[in-house]
Amino acid sequence: MAQVVELEPGRASLADWRAILDGAPVALDPACREAVRKSAAAIRAIVAEERVVYGVNTGFGKLASTHIAQADLETLQRNLVLSHSTGTGDPLSLPVTRLVMAMKAASLGRGYSGISEATLDQLLAMLD
Protein backbone atom coordinates (compact mmCIF):
# COMPACT_ATOMS: atom_id res chain seq x y z
CA MET A 1 0.00 0.00 0.00
CA ALA A 2 1.25 3.48 -0.84
CA GLN A 3 2.32 5.87 1.89
CA VAL A 4 -0.36 8.32 3.03
CA VAL A 5 0.09 11.83 1.71
CA GLU A 6 -0.62 14.23 4.56
CA LEU A 7 -1.71 17.49 2.99
CA GLU A 8 -0.67 20.67 4.72
CA PRO A 9 -2.81 23.36 3.07
CA GLY A 10 -0.66 25.77 1.11
CA ARG A 11 2.44 23.58 1.38
CA ALA A 12 1.79 20.48 -0.73
CA SER A 13 4.59 19.65 -3.11
CA LEU A 14 4.41 18.54 -6.71
CA ALA A 15 5.56 15.12 -5.48
CA ASP A 16 2.54 15.02 -3.11
CA TRP A 17 0.14 15.81 -5.94
CA ARG A 18 1.76 13.20 -8.20
CA ALA A 19 1.50 10.58 -5.45
CA ILE A 20 -2.21 11.35 -5.06
CA LEU A 21 -2.66 11.16 -8.83
CA ASP A 22 -1.00 7.73 -8.66
CA GLY A 23 -3.46 6.57 -5.98
CA ALA A 24 -1.77 7.35 -2.66
CA PRO A 25 -4.15 7.65 0.29
CA VAL A 26 -4.76 11.21 1.50
CA ALA A 27 -5.02 12.72 4.96
CA LEU A 28 -5.23 16.33 6.05
CA ASP A 29 -2.66 17.76 8.43
CA PRO A 30 -4.36 17.70 11.85
CA ALA A 31 -2.98 21.17 12.57
CA CYS A 32 -5.45 22.69 10.12
CA ARG A 33 -8.48 21.33 11.96
CA GLU A 34 -8.68 24.18 14.46
CA ALA A 35 -9.00 26.79 11.71
CA VAL A 36 -11.73 24.70 10.05
CA ARG A 37 -13.63 24.42 13.35
CA LYS A 38 -13.32 28.16 14.04
CA SER A 39 -14.54 29.04 10.57
CA ALA A 40 -17.54 26.71 10.86
CA ALA A 41 -18.33 28.15 14.31
CA ALA A 42 -18.27 31.67 12.84
CA ILE A 43 -20.84 30.65 10.22
CA ARG A 44 -23.03 29.00 12.87
CA ALA A 45 -22.88 32.21 14.93
CA ILE A 46 -23.82 34.36 11.94
CA VAL A 47 -26.83 32.16 11.24
CA ALA A 48 -27.87 31.93 14.91
CA GLU A 49 -27.64 35.71 15.36
CA GLU A 50 -29.46 36.25 12.07
CA ARG A 51 -26.75 38.64 10.87
CA VAL A 52 -26.96 39.24 7.13
CA VAL A 53 -23.80 38.07 5.37
CA TYR A 54 -23.42 37.76 1.62
CA GLY A 55 -23.40 34.17 0.45
CA VAL A 56 -24.29 32.80 3.86
CA ASN A 57 -27.88 33.96 4.15
CA THR A 58 -28.37 36.20 1.13
CA GLY A 59 -28.88 35.58 -2.52
CA PHE A 60 -25.99 35.98 -4.94
CA GLY A 61 -25.19 38.56 -7.60
CA LYS A 62 -28.24 40.74 -8.24
CA LEU A 63 -29.98 39.00 -5.33
CA ALA A 64 -27.24 39.96 -2.85
CA SER A 65 -29.62 42.19 -0.92
CA THR A 66 -32.24 39.45 -0.62
CA HIS A 67 -32.17 37.91 2.85
CA ILE A 68 -32.80 34.16 2.89
CA ALA A 69 -34.78 32.72 5.81
CA GLN A 70 -32.97 30.31 8.10
CA ALA A 71 -35.33 27.51 7.08
CA ASP A 72 -34.21 27.92 3.46
CA LEU A 73 -30.42 28.07 3.96
CA GLU A 74 -29.84 24.40 3.17
CA THR A 75 -31.73 24.82 -0.09
CA LEU A 76 -29.72 27.97 -0.86
CA GLN A 77 -26.44 26.09 -0.45
CA ARG A 78 -27.65 23.12 -2.50
CA ASN A 79 -28.83 25.41 -5.28
CA LEU A 80 -25.48 27.20 -5.27
CA VAL A 81 -23.67 23.90 -5.84
CA LEU A 82 -26.12 22.90 -8.57
CA SER A 83 -25.80 26.27 -10.29
CA HIS A 84 -22.06 25.68 -10.66
CA SER A 85 -22.41 22.12 -11.92
CA THR A 86 -21.24 21.36 -15.41
CA GLY A 87 -21.51 18.34 -17.58
CA THR A 88 -19.79 18.91 -20.86
CA GLY A 89 -17.11 16.75 -22.35
CA ASP A 90 -15.82 13.39 -21.28
CA PRO A 91 -15.81 12.53 -17.57
CA LEU A 92 -12.48 13.01 -15.81
CA SER A 93 -10.43 9.90 -15.18
CA LEU A 94 -10.46 8.45 -11.66
CA PRO A 95 -6.88 9.62 -10.93
CA VAL A 96 -7.64 13.17 -12.06
CA THR A 97 -10.90 13.18 -10.10
CA ARG A 98 -9.01 12.12 -6.96
CA LEU A 99 -6.46 14.86 -7.55
CA VAL A 100 -9.16 17.52 -7.94
CA MET A 101 -10.89 16.31 -4.78
CA ALA A 102 -7.61 16.36 -2.85
CA MET A 103 -6.89 19.88 -4.05
CA LYS A 104 -10.34 20.95 -2.90
CA ALA A 105 -9.76 19.34 0.50
CA ALA A 106 -6.44 21.17 0.83
CA SER A 107 -8.13 24.45 -0.08
CA LEU A 108 -10.96 23.90 2.40
CA GLY A 109 -8.42 22.87 5.03
CA ARG A 110 -7.14 26.44 5.15
CA GLY A 111 -10.18 27.26 7.25
CA TYR A 112 -11.59 30.17 5.28
CA SER A 113 -14.75 28.60 3.86
CA GLY A 114 -16.94 27.89 6.88
CA ILE A 115 -17.26 24.24 5.84
CA SER A 116 -18.13 21.83 8.63
CA GLU A 117 -15.45 19.43 9.72
CA ALA A 118 -17.87 16.57 9.02
CA THR A 119 -18.28 17.66 5.39
CA LEU A 120 -14.52 17.96 4.98
CA ASP A 121 -14.11 14.49 6.49
CA GLN A 122 -16.70 13.14 4.04
CA LEU A 123 -14.73 14.58 1.13
CA LEU A 124 -11.55 12.93 2.43
CA ALA A 125 -13.39 9.64 2.95
CA MET A 126 -14.60 9.71 -0.65
CA LEU A 127 -10.99 9.79 -1.75
CA ASP A 128 -10.54 6.37 -0.19
C-alpha positions, 0 to 999 in steps of 0.5 A, a space after each residue: 500500500 502506498 504511503 499516506 500523503 498528509 496534505 498541509 494546506 498551502 504547502 503540498 509539493 508537486 511530489 505530493 500531488 503526483 503521489 495522489 494522482 498515482 493513488 496514494 491515500 490522502 489525509 489532512 494535516 491535523 494542525 489545520 483542523 482548528 482553523 476549520 472548526 473556528 470558521 464553521 463556528 463563525 458561520 453558525 454564529 452568523 446564522 444563529 444571530 441572524 446577521 446578514 452576510 453575503 453568500 451565507 444567508 443572502 442571494 448571490 449577484 443581483 440578489 445579494 440584498 435578498 435575505 434568505 430565511 434560516 429555514 431555506 439556507 440548506 436549499 440555498 447552499 444546495 442550489 449554489 452547488 447545482 448552479 455551478 455544476 457542469 456536464 460537458 465533455 468526457 468525464 475526468 479519469 479516476 486519478 484526475 478526479 481524486 487529484 481535484 478532490 484532494 486539491 479541494 480538501 487542501 483548499 478547504 483545510 485552510 479554514 476560510 470557507 466555513 465548511 463543517 469538519 464533518 463535510 470535509 471528512 466526508 470529502 476525504 473519505 470519498 478519496 478512499 
